[in-house]
Amino acid sequence: MKSVIKNETAYSRRRFLKTLGGGVVVVFCLGELSFSSLFAQDSQLLEELDFNAYLRVKEDGRVDCFTGKIEMGQGIITSLAQVVAEELEVSIYDIDMIMGDTELCPYDAGTWGSLTTRFTDPVLRAAAAEAREVLLDLAAEHFGSNKTSLEVIQGVVVDKNDSSKKIAYAELTKGKKIVRSLTKKPELKKAKDFKLIGKPIRSLDAEAKVTGKAKYSGDIILPGMVHATIVRPEVFGSKKIKVDASKLSDFAGVQLVEKDNLIAVVHSDPEVSKQAANSIQVTWDAPVAKANQETIFQYLEDTIQDNKVFEKEGNLQLGKEVSTIYREATYHDGYKAHASIETHVATCYFEGDKITIWASTQSPFGTRSSVAKALQMPLEKVHIKQIFLGGGFGGKSNSQQSIEAATIAKLCGKPVQLVWSRKEEFMYDNFRTAAVVKVAGGTDSKGKLKVWDFDIYCAGTRGTELFYAIPNKRIRTFNQADVHPFGTGAWRAPGNNTTTFARESHVDIVAHAAGINPLDFRLNNLENKEMIATLQLAAKTFGYDKEKKPGYGYGIALGQDAGTLVAMIAEVFVDKETGEVQPIRIVCSQDMGQVVNPHGATLQTEGGITMGIGYALYEEIEFNGGEMKTTNFNRYEITRFSKTPKIECVFIDKMDAKPQGGGEPAIICVGAAIANAIFDACGARVYRMPITPERILAALS
Amino acid sequence: MKQINFTLNGKPLSLEVKCQESLLTVIRTYLEQTGTKYGCGLGECGACTVLVDKEPVRSCMILSEDIEGKEIISIEGLSTEGELHPLQTAFISHDALQCGFCTSGMIMNAFGFLLQNPNPSREKIIVGMESNLCRCGAYNRIVDAIQTAGKEMLKKVKL
């Protein structure tokens, strides 16, 4: 894996330096420096990933910032510009973000895992700091002054001892081409000197988006372009046996495209393309259904035998014996869709033997590789362009639609646009997996947790390291390839939503059984000081001790994800007659280290909480084997205006610390915080998400 | 094929259509105004909302033959002479968006709603906007933005 990445890096750097105009350029690539030596950010991910940055101060004084990351609403188009502007001492509005273009930007594996702020951000800061030093050297030479007497104010270098000596970056870079590779750790600003980092900055792309000018992959219109419709089976994983396209002659100008299992029609009018595709009769060989949304949990438990021990300490039997309260429970979570409002889209054209693609993808470089492999083309013949994404949440990590569009374009010989319908989206989305978590936990007479046994089926171990001090514990994971009836994949904080739901529900159950309130119980069992502070901040902000009206309840959940600690407290109202839940208020406290853009972090937290209410209360894919019963939003309820509670986000103040993840962490606690609040409100303990009115009524009866 | 006449963003247009295509296809594909988005094709998400004779409608659910003589406004027609509409300004100042894909539909639905409900309460806005979906979770900010814009629009009328 490493060598592949190195090749891609070298290729993109060569290409970048070749196409470059004038100005001061800083190239930051690992290999010259080790990332951990620079930033001491511990992560096993560093073994596999590479972090690169290119920065150019142009001859007009504006700054191009090149990154392989993409913008999908998470706000890095703003926060990355913010750190570059900070170190370069220029206005944030003078920075142009060039993102996700495989010919202009440095290699990047993908925009996921809340990695950008943790890892790309420090690299760009370093590149910007280096560029500032180069510009200061040029200015010192220009004035014949000592560099130490110079300072930069909004892109203008000024001599502190002689105010007549000032020169703008634009003048310094004019007619020059200076390329600098970062070879030593540059001098980064200290938190006390920050002018931009830590300040709330509104989204820089908002105007483009409120005017309809922002371009998404389906907004690219190419001369002679045709719209493709793929003929899909009703059951996921079906193989085609026979195709009857005899009715296609009813549609003038339609072209049929067939390759292996792919059958598509193209036409310049998308509606004709759709109708023509509907006229094709395909006989499919469909796989036999093994489970539906009700039987899947037992199926997973029965089918998966292999397990791995993730964490183990002490003796479970001993822990059980010393426990005065011991509770066991099994938690279930159904499949969830990413349900971005933009479906998967790709628009592409061939020019000679080279293809250019605009695609809603979280991994432009991954898409380049996938398309090159599928069409047997060299990497340099595939160009993925910069484009906005209409949401991602992990669901746009694969490149299926790009491969399909590219294949069709090659076969039909025309520029192609492929927009998945919502129905296709609900079949080929890589869903968040259904999962089972079996938990046993016990506490002694003093309310100290003594034993914890946690078996996870299909949800992985992300975020499951115990932050409660428990002497006897075991965490195991059960997994098996191809056990799901359709594609599954990363869904905003993969697995962590499910396991946090199970852990924090169960901690609540044990606390209530011990007769201790869930806040005190958690504080009594935590050993991590940061987590204690995060929980205390949440409790204080929420006003946990304030009295509740009948029918209302409070619920707490703690979690960790992408280096960030989360404490959440939810207030809900439950109608005992109908089982309807109304989220009233959610407080989210996070320790995410240095908060680069508190406003952007707040948006991500609000977004995570709002999305999380959906998986907690409504979202569940209905299916029979590979046959999807859920095909549109009429059968897949996501959070709406009326179900959005009042949301308050607070952050632990740590401006000198390293920045941690912000896009995913908040969402992990929503399921458990809501579940625990529902119990507090009405006494219903529901072990399966989504926590629907029917399941609440069943738990009450 | 049938000739239809209508206006889009104040511009009179005459177009030959097949009748069964959606208004969304007319706007996005035939007229190349791509600010209006496809989200679900069933009128469930609201991303394709435009105004037809000042009423917010789901353009994916309207047949082209039914727009004869109608006055259509899409997101591209909201700002006048380069000046942003109060709703657009308020969406920016409240940062009432993330990925931006539902935003055109949100703004157009809000525009239609405010024309009929000047100076609405939060509760009324929530009811009026309930059928528009946002996966990024900007709802609370969208409500704030609509309240702010409603007040601005009233001021403009008074002037």
Interface residues (C-beta under 8 A of the other chain):
Chain A: M72 G73 Q74 G75 R202 S203 D205 A206 E207 A208 K209 V210 T211 G212 K213 A214 K215 Y216 G218 D219 I221 H227 D269 P270 E271 V272 H338 A339 S340 I341 E342 T343 F388 L389 G390 G391 G392 F393 V419 S421 R422 H599 L603 E606 G607 G608 I609 T610 M611 N632 F633 N634 I638 T639 R640 F641 S642 T644 K646 I647
Chain B: K18 Q20 E21 S22 T25 T29 E32 Q33 T34 G35 T36 K37 Y38 G39 C40 G41 L42 E44 C45 A47 S74 I75 E76 L78 S79 L84 L87 Q88 F91 I92 S93 D95 L97 Q98 C99 G100 F101 C102 T103 S104 I107 I125 I126 V127 M129 E130 S131 N132 L133 C134 R135 C136 G137 A138 Y139 N140 R141 I142 V143
